[in-house]
Amino acid sequence: MKPASLCLVLLLALGACKSADPTAAVPSGAGAGAGAGDGSASTAAPADSGSLSDVAPADSADATDAIAAALQRVVDKGAYRVTMSAGGVATQAEIQLPDRLRIVIGDMGQVVMIGPDTYSEQNGQWSRISTAGSLGNIMEQLVPDLEAVVQDARALGMETLDGQACDVYSYSSSQDLGSGKVPVTVKLWVARDTGLPRRQTVSGEEPTMAASLTSDFSYDGTVSIEAPATFTDLGAGPGTDAGAGPGAGGTAAP
């Protein structure tokens, strides 16, 4: 598969990711491979969570404040991992703020973004590609928007997720999917011991997004995202042959 094809798959996989925008409660960042060059990642489905406890729902203002605080903690954390699942496709992402991102799409390869540079890996071969017009806003989709409007916030109670007690919230918001804002419903699990989001689901009626996107977050270990040591510089703008490049020897990373 050519790097351009991988980027198309990436866009399709993240089509629902805009809904996983922080309004939707963050990355749409858990479980991605830890190494900068490691293309392996688990695609196991999220573990089932326990039943919600019977507690009185909190005041909407209190729930809104709790959601905002959880999203702020993600930004303060600075680095995290996210596993996104939609339509049977698992996509893993690592985020290292302010401008580094790695995305692994099943066994199809990975994409690394560092500032304005984007690198694509398939079968161990790295290429630097031009994606300014298509992938440049992915970081915005995976990092919480602290100014996003949260509406109809509700506290749903406590639920155990993978043995960890979580407060569960739901809220409504609007997501810009490129053709205008559409309404979405978000459900967010926040770990009681850390105050960090553990899971979110985002659903909406927009035909261009998945009916439901599940994102699991993890913050364990060190996220370190670096450019590949060597790569073929495709640097292709519109109308440039995708096969153009410096040759098999590749180019040393900056």
C-alpha positions as CSV (number, residue, x, y, z in Angstrom):
1,M,0.0,0.0,0.0
2,K,1.4,3.4,-0.9
3,P,1.8,6.1,1.8
4,A,-1.0,8.1,0.2
5,S,-3.3,5.1,0.6
6,L,-2.3,4.7,4.3
7,C,-3.1,8.4,4.8
8,L,-6.6,7.8,3.3
9,V,-7.2,4.9,5.7
10,L,-6.0,7.2,8.5
11,L,-8.5,9.8,7.6
12,L,-11.3,7.3,7.4
13,A,-10.3,5.8,10.7
14,L,-10.3,9.2,12.3
15,G,-13.4,10.5,10.6
16,A,-15.2,9.8,13.8
17,C,-12.3,11.1,15.7
18,K,-13.5,14.7,15.3
19,S,-16.3,13.6,17.5
20,A,-13.7,12.4,19.9
21,D,-12.5,16.0,20.0
22,P,-12.2,17.2,23.6
23,T,-15.7,18.5,23.5
24,A,-16.4,14.9,23.0
25,A,-14.1,14.6,25.8
26,V,-10.6,14.4,24.4
27,P,-8.7,12.3,22.4
28,S,-10.6,10.9,20.6
29,G,-5.0,9.4,23.8
30,A,-4.6,4.3,25.5
31,G,-2.8,1.2,24.7
32,A,-0.8,2.2,21.6
33,G,2.7,0.8,21.2
34,A,5.2,2.5,23.4
35,G,8.3,2.6,21.2
36,A,8.8,5.3,18.7
37,G,9.5,2.8,16.0
38,D,7.2,0.0,17.2
39,G,4.4,-0.6,14.8
40,S,2.8,-3.3,16.9
41,A,-0.3,-2.6,19.0
42,S,-3.0,-4.5,20.6
43,T,-6.4,-4.5,18.9
44,A,-8.3,-6.2,21.6
45,A,-11.8,-4.8,22.3
46,P,-12.2,-2.7,25.4
47,A,-12.9,-4.7,28.6
48,D,-16.5,-4.6,29.8
49,S,-17.1,-2.3,32.7
50,G,-19.2,-2.9,35.7
51,S,-22.7,-1.6,36.4
52,L,-23.4,1.9,37.4
53,S,-24.0,2.4,41.1
54,D,-27.3,3.9,42.3
55,V,-26.3,7.5,43.2
56,A,-28.2,10.7,42.9
57,P,-27.2,12.6,39.7
58,A,-25.2,15.7,40.5
59,D,-26.2,19.3,39.6
60,S,-25.5,20.0,35.9
61,A,-23.1,22.8,36.8
62,D,-21.1,20.5,39.1
63,A,-21.0,17.8,36.4
64,T,-19.8,20.4,33.9
65,D,-17.0,21.5,36.2
66,A,-16.0,17.9,36.8
67,I,-15.8,17.3,33.0
68,A,-13.8,20.5,32.4
69,A,-11.4,19.6,35.3
70,A,-10.8,16.1,33.8
71,L,-10.0,17.5,30.4
72,Q,-7.6,20.0,31.9
73,R,-5.8,17.2,33.6
74,V,-5.2,15.5,30.3
75,V,-3.6,18.6,28.9
76,D,-1.5,19.1,32.1
77,K,-0.4,15.4,31.8
78,G,1.3,16.3,28.5
79,A,1.6,12.8,27.1
80,Y,-0.9,9.9,26.9
81,R,-2.1,7.0,24.8
82,V,-5.5,6.4,23.2
83,T,-7.1,3.3,21.7
84,M,-10.0,4.2,19.4
85,S,-12.5,1.6,18.2
86,A,-15.2,2.2,15.6
87,G,-16.7,-0.1,13.1
88,G,-14.5,-3.0,14.1
89,V,-11.3,-1.1,13.3
90,A,-8.9,-0.4,16.2
91,T,-6.6,2.6,15.9
92,Q,-3.9,3.4,18.5
93,A,-2.5,6.9,19.1
94,E,0.2,8.4,21.3
95,I,0.2,12.1,21.9
96,Q,3.1,14.1,23.2
97,L,2.2,17.7,23.6
98,P,2.6,20.2,22.2
99,D,3.0,18.9,18.6
100,R,4.0,15.2,18.4
101,L,1.7,12.3,17.5
102,R,2.0,8.6,16.5
103,I,-1.0,6.7,15.1
104,V,-1.0,2.9,14.4
105,I,-3.8,1.5,12.3
106,G,-4.1,-2.2,13.0
107,D,-1.3,-4.0,11.0
108,M,-1.4,-1.5,8.2
109,G,1.4,0.7,9.4
110,Q,1.9,3.9,11.3
111,V,2.0,7.6,10.9
112,V,4.2,10.0,12.9
113,M,3.6,13.7,13.0
114,I,6.2,16.1,14.5
115,G,5.3,19.7,14.0
116,P,4.8,20.3,10.3
117,D,6.5,17.0,9.3
118,T,4.6,13.8,8.7
119,Y,6.2,10.3,8.3
120,S,4.5,7.2,7.1
121,E,5.8,3.6,7.8
122,Q,4.8,0.4,6.0
123,N,6.7,-2.9,6.2
124,G,9.5,-1.2,8.0
125,Q,10.1,1.4,5.3
126,W,9.6,5.1,6.3
127,S,8.6,8.0,4.0
128,R,8.2,11.7,4.7
129,I,5.0,12.8,3.0
130,S,3.2,16.1,2.4
131,T,-0.1,16.1,4.2
132,A,-0.6,19.7,5.1
133,G,-4.0,19.9,3.4
134,S,-5.5,16.6,4.9
135,L,-3.9,15.6,8.1
136,G,-2.7,18.8,9.6
137,N,-5.7,19.1,12.0
138,I,-5.4,15.7,13.6
139,M,-3.7,17.0,16.7
140,E,-6.6,19.3,17.2
141,Q,-8.9,16.3,17.1
142,L,-6.9,14.3,19.7
143,V,-6.2,17.1,22.2
144,P,-9.0,18.4,24.5
145,D,-10.5,21.7,23.5
146,L,-10.8,23.4,26.9
147,E,-13.1,26.1,25.3
148,A,-15.6,23.6,24.0
149,V,-19.2,24.1,25.0
150,V,-20.6,21.3,27.2
151,Q,-24.4,21.1,27.4
152,D,-26.8,19.0,29.4
153,A,-24.1,17.6,31.6
154,R,-25.1,14.8,34.0
155,A,-23.4,12.6,36.5
156,L,-24.6,9.1,35.9
157,G,-23.0,7.4,39.0
158,M,-19.9,5.3,39.7
159,E,-18.8,2.4,37.5
160,T,-15.8,0.0,37.8
161,L,-13.7,0.0,34.7
162,D,-10.9,-2.7,34.6
163,G,-11.0,-2.7,38.4
164,Q,-10.7,1.1,38.7
165,A,-13.6,3.1,40.2
166,C,-14.8,5.8,37.8
167,D,-17.3,8.6,37.9
168,V,-19.4,8.5,34.8
169,Y,-20.7,11.6,33.0
170,S,-22.7,12.3,29.9
171,Y,-23.1,15.5,28.0
172,S,-24.1,17.0,24.6
173,S,-21.9,19.1,22.4
174,S,-21.4,20.1,18.7
175,Q,-18.5,18.9,16.6
176,D,-17.2,20.5,13.4
177,L,-16.7,17.6,10.9
178,G,-15.5,19.9,8.1
179,S,-19.0,20.5,6.7
180,G,-20.4,22.3,9.7
181,K,-21.1,21.5,13.3
182,V,-23.3,18.5,14.1
183,P,-24.7,17.4,17.5
184,V,-23.0,14.6,19.4
185,T,-23.6,12.8,22.7
186,V,-20.6,12.0,24.9
187,K,-20.2,9.6,27.8
188,L,-17.1,10.0,29.8
189,W,-15.5,7.8,32.5
190,V,-13.2,9.6,34.9
191,A,-11.0,7.7,37.3
192,R,-11.7,8.6,40.9
193,D,-8.1,8.1,42.1
194,T,-6.4,10.3,39.4
195,G,-9.2,12.5,38.1
196,L,-8.2,11.6,34.5
197,P,-10.5,10.3,31.7
198,R,-10.3,6.5,31.3
199,R,-12.8,6.0,28.5
200,Q,-15.2,8.0,26.4
201,T,-17.9,7.1,23.8
202,V,-19.1,9.6,21.2
203,S,-22.2,9.0,19.1
204,G,-24.0,11.2,16.6
205,E,-26.3,11.1,13.6
206,E,-23.9,12.6,11.1
207,P,-23.6,10.2,8.1
208,T,-19.8,10.9,7.7
209,M,-19.0,9.7,11.2
210,A,-19.2,6.3,12.8
211,A,-22.4,5.7,14.7
212,S,-20.3,5.3,17.9
213,L,-16.6,5.8,18.7
214,T,-15.1,4.4,21.8
215,S,-11.7,5.8,23.1
216,D,-9.7,4.3,25.9
217,F,-7.0,6.4,27.6
218,S,-3.9,5.3,29.4
219,Y,-1.1,7.4,31.0
220,D,1.3,4.7,32.1
221,G,4.9,4.6,30.9
222,T,6.8,7.2,28.9
223,V,5.6,8.4,25.5
224,S,8.6,9.4,23.3
225,I,7.9,10.2,19.7
226,E,10.9,10.8,17.4
227,A,11.4,11.1,13.7
228,P,12.7,7.9,12.0
229,A,16.5,7.8,11.5
230,T,16.2,7.4,7.8
231,F,13.3,7.9,5.3
232,T,12.5,8.5,1.7
233,D,11.4,12.0,1.2
234,L,8.3,11.9,-1.0
235,G,7.6,15.6,-0.2
236,A,4.9,15.4,-2.8
237,G,2.7,18.4,-3.5
238,P,-0.3,18.2,-5.8
239,G,0.5,16.6,-9.1
240,T,3.8,15.2,-7.9
241,D,4.6,11.5,-8.6
242,A,4.1,9.6,-5.3
243,G,7.1,7.5,-6.3
244,A,9.5,10.4,-6.5
245,G,12.2,10.5,-3.9
246,P,15.9,10.4,-3.3
247,G,16.2,6.7,-3.8
248,A,16.5,3.5,-1.7
249,G,19.2,5.0,0.5
250,G,16.7,7.4,2.1
251,T,17.3,10.7,3.8
252,A,18.7,11.2,7.3
253,A,16.1,12.7,9.6
254,P,16.6,16.3,10.6
